[in-house]
Amino acid sequence: MNILRFYLMLSQIFPRKLVDATGVVMIQGGYKEMPPRIFLGFAVFFSTCVGLIALFISPFLIKLAPLLYAVFFLAFFLLTAFLFYILLLITADRRASNVELILPDVLQII
């Protein structure tokens, strides 16, 4: 199976409205080549992998009740997904700042 098809399959859990909103932020951030569903699928896959790594490593680091290790999975999953979201927002904001920085000079030339 092609990995992009796998990411597309994973991204089917997201509603169309969220995919469209992600697409807008991706275009603002300069990620025009990658479809939003592929990005969301990759974010889910990567976040799950990070969460599973935390789930399997946490018993060796600290001793807790077994159910609390699931909290580590959930926390690392959500943290990684949040970092993907922040990455998009920071990239879009940086591009907007660059445009705002250059725009007055361009308007004076015109």
Sequence and secondary structure as in RCSB ss.txt:
>XXXX:A:sequence
MNILRFYLMLSQIFPRKLVDATGVVMIQGGYKEMPPRIFLGFAVFFSTCVGLIALFISPFLIKLAPLLYAVFFLA
FFLLTAFLFYILLLITADRRASNVELILPDVLQII
>XXXX:A:secstr
  HHHHHHHHGGGS HHHHHHHHHHHHHHT  SS HHHHHHHHHHHHHHHHHHHHHHHHHH    HHHHHHHHHH
HHHHHHHHHHHHHHHHHHHHHHHHHHHHHHHHHH 
